[in-house]
Amino acid sequence: MKKLKIGVAGLGRAFAVTAPAFRDPRVQVVAGADPRPEARRRFKQEYRARVFPTVEALCADPAVEVVYIATPHQFHASQARLACAAKKHVLVEKPMALTLEDCRAMNNAARDNGVQLVVGHSHSFDAPVLQTKKIIERGTYGAVRMITALDFTDFLYRPRRPEELSTGAGGGVVFNQAAHQVDIVRLLAGGKVRSVRAHTGLWDMARPTEGAYSCLLNFDNGVVATLVYSGYAHFDSDEFMGWIGEMGQKKDPKAYGLARKALANGKDELSIKKARNYGGPEFRQSKASAHQHFGVFVVSCEEADLRPLPTGVMIYGDREKRLERLPKPRIPRAEVIDELYGAVAEGQPPLHSGESAMATLQVCLAMLESAHRQKEIVL
């Protein structure tokens, strides 16, 4: 069996939460790049791989076949083009880029150099979401008519770099979190988004970027989707998910308010983030006991409501209520490896292609524009 040889660009949180997937026998991590020496030291010890201080040096490594770009958002476009020019396949974190022009340039670079471009992780890779899609495609419960999505977290009060609190630099919940919700509803709705009407919340000037949004999407096939998100660290919608967190980990409902408390202790925010980051003294790898998720989704079909859960998919039909259970995850985010391997080693068109991710970004940008102009945006 062919192994994909992966080089990781950026050894931060995005890499850390995806790293368990690299235990998959179909891939081998051979190199990593990060400007932080502590991250490079841990990576070299953990993976017995080469390390570089720059992405340029990583892309020049002839042993690397696939570059996984897990750097801050503002670097995705230039680094993806660099990897494509070096004839490397690319797995790039969401959001794909910050402008549609950059998305086009990335897609063009992949096509011109004959390499695959896969965008993820987004939570539309999650097994319960993909299983929901399969149930819809069976046609047993009729067509999808409406999708309702809701997620309340402490996102805005986790330790942040300054650019993570600046919308123009790719910060805030629309670029970071709507990318997940939009990806999921686009996958399940089965059509193209026709129009967007959104409101955003910026309620704490100490965190000067969008911390919440409410959005209505209309699709060309008649499906309507409502998206609600808050990262203001009050209500935690994991209460609706049996206290299973986003990463599939068990949560303690008594541990309320920890994010705000950590920021209020007077310690420098960047120091907190650095200590918790990969290679830092307080870094801890999350342990999953169930599938990952992105809050509450209810998919209303003509003859049933479908609800993806960390354990499977609940079906609320005309005459039945049952859980279509999924086995526990073998490897977290194995679905990312499935798609990457299928694209690179088997020539299968990726579901999460650059073109698809560009469509998701178009919706996210329309959300910001709609909120700013206070009007519906037709795509």
C-alpha positions as CSV (number, residue, x, y, z in Angstrom):
1,M,0.0,0.0,0.0
2,K,1.3,3.4,-1.0
3,K,2.0,5.8,1.9
4,L,1.5,9.5,1.4
5,K,4.5,11.4,2.7
6,I,3.2,14.5,4.5
7,G,5.0,17.7,5.4
8,V,3.2,19.9,7.9
9,A,3.4,23.7,7.5
10,G,2.5,25.2,10.9
11,L,2.6,23.3,14.2
12,G,-0.1,25.1,16.0
13,R,-3.6,24.3,17.2
14,A,-5.0,23.3,13.8
15,F,-2.2,20.7,13.4
16,A,-2.5,19.5,17.0
17,V,-6.2,18.7,16.6
18,T,-5.7,16.9,13.3
19,A,-2.5,15.1,14.3
20,P,-4.2,12.0,15.6
21,A,-5.4,11.3,12.0
22,F,-1.8,11.0,11.0
23,R,-1.6,7.7,12.8
24,D,-3.4,6.3,9.8
25,P,-1.2,3.7,8.1
26,R,-1.8,5.2,4.7
27,V,0.2,8.3,5.6
28,Q,3.6,9.1,7.0
29,V,4.7,12.4,8.4
30,V,8.2,13.1,7.2
31,A,8.7,16.8,7.8
32,G,7.4,19.9,9.6
33,A,7.9,23.6,9.5
34,D,7.3,26.2,12.2
35,P,9.2,29.4,13.4
36,R,9.0,28.3,17.0
37,P,11.9,26.2,18.1
38,E,10.0,24.5,20.9
39,A,7.4,23.2,18.4
40,R,10.1,22.0,16.1
41,R,11.9,20.1,19.0
42,R,8.7,18.3,20.0
43,F,7.8,17.5,16.4
44,K,11.2,16.1,15.6
45,Q,11.1,13.9,18.7
46,E,7.5,12.8,18.3
47,Y,7.6,12.0,14.5
48,R,11.4,11.4,14.0
49,A,11.0,13.8,11.1
50,R,13.0,16.6,9.5
51,V,12.1,20.1,10.7
52,F,12.5,23.5,9.1
53,P,12.0,27.1,10.3
54,T,10.2,28.1,7.0
55,V,7.5,26.7,4.7
56,E,9.8,27.5,1.8
57,A,12.4,25.0,3.0
58,L,9.6,22.4,3.7
59,C,8.3,22.7,0.1
60,A,11.9,22.2,-1.2
61,D,12.2,18.9,0.6
62,P,12.0,16.2,-2.2
63,A,10.7,13.6,0.3
64,V,7.5,15.6,0.8
65,E,4.5,14.6,-1.4
66,V,1.7,16.5,0.3
67,V,2.0,19.8,2.2
68,Y,-0.6,20.2,5.0
69,I,-1.0,23.9,5.5
70,A,-2.1,24.6,9.1
71,T,-0.6,28.1,9.4
72,P,-2.7,31.3,10.2
73,H,-5.3,32.1,7.7
74,Q,-3.5,35.0,6.0
75,F,-0.7,32.7,4.9
76,H,-2.9,30.0,3.2
77,A,-3.0,31.5,-0.3
78,S,0.7,32.2,-0.8
79,Q,1.9,29.0,0.8
80,A,-0.6,26.9,-1.2
81,R,0.7,28.4,-4.4
82,L,4.3,27.8,-3.2
83,A,3.5,24.1,-2.6
84,C,1.7,23.7,-5.9
85,A,4.7,25.3,-7.7
86,A,6.9,22.7,-6.1
87,K,4.6,20.0,-7.4
88,K,3.3,19.0,-4.0
89,H,-0.3,18.1,-3.4
90,V,-2.0,20.4,-0.8
91,L,-4.3,19.8,2.2
92,V,-5.1,23.3,3.5
93,E,-7.1,24.2,6.6
94,K,-10.3,26.2,6.4
95,P,-10.9,28.9,5.6
96,M,-9.2,28.2,2.3
97,A,-8.2,31.9,2.0
98,L,-9.6,35.4,2.9
99,T,-10.6,36.5,-0.6
100,L,-12.2,34.9,-3.7
101,E,-9.3,36.2,-5.8
102,D,-6.8,34.2,-3.6
103,C,-9.1,31.1,-3.9
104,R,-9.0,31.3,-7.7
105,A,-5.2,31.7,-7.7
106,M,-4.9,28.6,-5.5
107,N,-7.2,26.5,-7.7
108,N,-5.4,27.7,-10.8
109,A,-2.0,26.8,-9.2
110,A,-3.2,23.3,-8.4
111,R,-4.6,22.8,-11.9
112,D,-1.6,24.2,-13.7
113,N,0.8,22.0,-11.8
114,G,-1.3,18.8,-11.9
115,V,-1.7,18.4,-8.2
116,Q,-4.7,17.9,-5.9
117,L,-6.0,20.5,-3.6
118,V,-8.2,19.4,-0.6
119,V,-9.6,21.9,1.9
120,G,-10.1,20.8,5.5
121,H,-10.6,20.0,8.2
122,S,-14.1,21.4,8.4
123,H,-16.8,19.6,10.4
124,S,-18.5,18.5,7.2
125,F,-15.9,15.7,7.2
126,D,-17.4,14.3,10.5
127,A,-18.8,10.8,10.1
128,P,-22.3,11.6,11.5
129,V,-22.6,14.4,9.0
130,L,-21.5,12.2,6.1
131,Q,-23.9,9.5,7.4
132,T,-26.8,12.1,7.4
133,K,-25.9,12.8,3.8
134,K,-26.2,9.1,2.9
135,I,-29.6,8.9,4.6
136,I,-30.8,11.8,2.6
137,E,-29.5,10.3,-0.6
138,R,-31.4,7.0,0.1
139,G,-34.6,9.0,-0.5
140,T,-36.5,7.2,2.3
141,Y,-37.6,10.3,4.0
142,G,-38.1,12.6,1.0
143,A,-36.4,15.8,0.0
144,V,-34.6,18.1,2.4
145,R,-36.7,21.2,3.0
146,M,-35.1,23.1,5.9
147,I,-31.9,22.9,8.0
148,T,-31.5,24.5,11.5
149,A,-28.0,24.9,12.9
150,L,-27.0,26.2,16.4
151,D,-23.8,26.4,18.3
152,F,-22.8,28.3,21.5
153,T,-19.2,28.2,22.6
154,D,-16.4,30.1,24.4
155,F,-14.6,30.7,21.1
156,L,-13.9,34.4,21.5
157,Y,-12.3,34.0,24.9
158,R,-9.7,31.4,24.1
159,P,-6.2,33.0,24.0
160,R,-5.8,34.8,20.8
161,R,-3.1,36.5,18.7
162,P,-4.0,40.1,17.8
163,E,-4.9,39.2,14.2
164,E,-7.3,36.6,15.5
165,L,-9.4,39.5,16.8
166,S,-9.2,41.5,13.6
167,T,-11.8,40.6,10.9
168,G,-9.6,42.1,8.2
169,A,-6.9,39.6,9.1
170,G,-9.2,36.6,9.1
171,G,-10.3,36.8,12.7
172,G,-13.7,36.5,14.2
173,V,-16.4,33.8,14.2
174,V,-17.5,34.3,10.5
175,F,-14.1,33.4,9.0
176,N,-13.3,30.8,11.7
177,Q,-16.6,29.2,12.6
178,A,-19.2,29.9,9.9
179,A,-16.9,28.1,7.6
180,H,-17.9,24.9,9.4
181,Q,-21.6,25.6,9.5
182,V,-21.8,26.7,5.9
183,D,-19.8,23.7,4.7
184,I,-22.2,21.4,6.5
185,V,-25.4,22.9,5.3
186,R,-24.1,23.2,1.8
187,L,-23.3,19.5,1.8
188,L,-26.7,18.5,3.3
189,A,-28.9,20.9,1.3
190,G,-27.7,19.6,-2.0
191,G,-28.0,22.8,-3.9
192,K,-26.3,26.2,-4.4
193,V,-26.8,29.1,-2.0
194,R,-28.9,31.7,-3.8
195,S,-29.0,34.5,-1.2
196,V,-27.7,35.4,2.2
197,R,-29.2,37.6,5.0
198,A,-27.1,37.9,8.1
199,H,-26.7,39.8,11.3
200,T,-23.4,39.8,13.3
201,G,-22.7,40.6,16.9
202,L,-19.7,42.6,18.1
203,W,-20.6,43.1,21.8
204,D,-17.2,43.3,23.6
205,M,-14.9,46.0,22.5
206,A,-12.0,44.3,24.3
207,R,-12.4,41.5,21.6
208,P,-13.0,43.8,18.6
209,T,-14.3,41.3,16.0
210,E,-17.6,39.4,15.3
211,G,-18.4,37.1,18.2
212,A,-21.8,36.0,17.1
213,Y,-24.0,35.8,14.0
214,S,-27.5,34.8,12.9
215,C,-28.0,34.0,9.2
216,L,-30.6,32.8,6.7
217,L,-29.5,31.0,3.6
218,N,-31.8,30.4,0.6
219,F,-30.8,27.6,-1.8
220,D,-31.7,27.3,-5.5
221,N,-33.5,24.0,-4.8
222,G,-35.8,25.6,-2.3
223,V,-34.0,24.5,0.9
224,V,-33.8,27.2,3.6
225,A,-31.1,27.1,6.3
226,T,-30.9,29.0,9.6
227,L,-27.4,29.4,11.1
228,V,-26.9,30.7,14.7
229,Y,-23.5,30.9,16.4
230,S,-22.2,32.6,19.5
231,G,-18.7,32.5,20.9
232,Y,-19.3,34.7,23.9
233,A,-18.7,32.1,26.5
234,H,-22.1,32.1,28.2
235,F,-24.5,29.2,27.3
236,D,-22.7,26.1,26.1
237,S,-24.7,24.2,23.5
238,D,-22.7,21.0,24.2
239,E,-25.4,20.6,26.9
240,F,-27.6,19.5,24.0
241,M,-24.9,17.0,22.8
242,G,-24.7,15.0,26.0
243,W,-21.7,17.0,27.2
244,I,-19.6,15.7,24.4
245,G,-17.3,18.5,23.1
246,E,-16.5,19.5,19.6
247,M,-13.5,17.3,19.5
248,G,-15.5,14.3,20.7
249,Q,-14.2,14.6,24.2
250,K,-16.2,14.3,27.4
251,K,-16.8,17.7,29.1
252,D,-17.4,18.6,32.7
253,P,-20.5,20.8,32.9
254,K,-19.2,22.1,36.3
255,A,-16.2,23.6,34.6
256,Y,-18.1,26.7,33.6
257,G,-16.4,30.0,32.7
258,L,-12.8,28.7,32.5
259,A,-12.0,30.6,29.3
260,R,-13.0,34.0,30.8
261,K,-11.2,33.2,34.1
262,A,-8.0,32.4,32.3
263,L,-8.0,35.8,30.5
264,A,-8.9,37.6,33.7
265,N,-6.0,36.3,35.8
266,G,-3.7,39.1,34.6
267,K,-1.3,36.9,32.6
268,D,-0.3,38.0,29.2
269,E,-2.7,36.5,26.6
270,L,0.1,35.5,24.1
271,S,2.0,33.8,26.9
272,I,-1.1,31.7,27.7
273,K,-1.5,30.8,24.1
274,K,2.1,29.9,23.6
275,A,2.2,27.7,26.7
276,R,-0.9,25.8,25.6
277,N,0.3,25.5,22.0
278,Y,2.0,22.4,20.5
279,G,5.5,22.3,22.1
280,G,4.5,24.4,25.0
281,P,4.6,23.2,28.7
282,E,0.8,23.2,29.1
283,F,0.0,21.5,25.7
284,R,-2.5,18.6,26.2
285,Q,-3.8,16.4,23.4
286,S,-7.6,16.0,23.5
287,K,-8.8,12.5,23.9
288,A,-12.0,11.6,21.9
289,S,-14.6,9.1,23.1
290,A,-17.1,9.9,20.4
291,H,-17.3,11.5,17.0
292,Q,-16.6,15.2,16.6
293,H,-19.4,17.6,15.9
294,F,-20.2,21.3,15.4
295,G,-23.2,21.8,17.6
296,V,-26.9,21.1,16.9
297,F,-28.1,20.4,13.4
298,V,-31.7,19.4,12.5
299,V,-32.2,18.5,8.9
300,S,-36.0,18.6,8.1
301,C,-37.0,16.3,5.3
302,E,-40.5,15.8,4.0
303,E,-41.0,12.7,6.2
304,A,-38.5,13.0,9.0
305,D,-36.1,15.2,10.9
306,L,-32.5,14.0,11.0
307,R,-30.1,15.0,13.7
308,P,-26.4,14.1,13.5
309,L,-25.0,13.3,17.0
310,P,-21.6,12.2,18.4
311,T,-22.8,8.6,18.4
312,G,-24.7,8.5,15.1
313,V,-27.8,10.0,13.5
314,M,-31.2,10.4,15.2
315,I,-34.1,9.9,12.9
316,Y,-37.5,11.4,13.9
317,G,-39.9,9.9,11.3
318,D,-43.6,9.8,10.8
319,R,-43.9,6.5,12.8
320,E,-40.5,6.0,14.3
321,K,-37.8,7.6,16.5
322,R,-34.5,5.7,16.4
323,L,-30.7,6.2,16.4
324,E,-28.8,5.0,13.4
325,R,-25.7,4.3,15.4
326,L,-22.1,4.7,14.2
327,P,-19.1,2.7,15.6
328,K,-16.8,4.8,17.7
329,P,-14.1,6.6,15.7
330,R,-11.1,4.4,15.0
331,I,-8.9,7.4,14.4
332,P,-10.1,11.0,14.9
333,R,-10.6,12.8,11.6
334,A,-9.8,9.6,9.6
335,E,-12.3,11.0,7.1
336,V,-9.8,13.6,6.1
337,I,-7.2,10.9,5.3
338,D,-9.9,9.0,3.4
339,E,-10.5,11.9,1.1
340,L,-6.9,13.0,0.8
341,Y,-5.7,9.5,0.0
342,G,-8.5,9.0,-2.5
343,A,-7.6,12.2,-4.3
344,V,-3.8,11.7,-4.4
345,A,-3.3,8.0,-4.6
346,E,-6.5,6.9,-6.4
347,G,-7.4,9.9,-8.5
348,Q,-10.9,10.4,-7.0
349,P,-12.4,13.9,-7.2
350,P,-12.3,15.3,-3.6
351,L,-15.6,16.2,-2.0
352,H,-13.9,19.1,-0.3
353,S,-12.2,20.5,-3.3
354,G,-10.9,24.0,-3.8
355,E,-13.9,24.9,-5.8
356,S,-16.3,23.8,-3.0
357,A,-14.3,25.7,-0.4
358,M,-14.4,28.8,-2.5
359,A,-18.2,28.6,-2.6
360,T,-18.2,28.3,1.2
361,L,-16.0,31.4,1.5
362,Q,-18.3,33.3,-0.9
363,V,-21.1,32.7,1.5
364,C,-19.0,33.8,4.5
365,L,-18.0,37.0,2.8
366,A,-21.7,37.6,1.9
367,M,-22.6,37.2,5.5
368,L,-20.2,40.0,6.5
369,E,-21.4,42.1,3.6
370,S,-25.1,41.5,4.5
371,A,-24.5,42.4,8.1
372,H,-22.6,45.6,7.1
373,R,-25.1,46.7,4.5
374,Q,-28.2,45.4,6.4
375,K,-29.6,43.8,3.3
376,E,-30.0,40.5,1.6
377,I,-27.1,39.6,-0.7
378,V,-27.9,37.7,-3.8
379,L,-25.1,35.4,-5.1
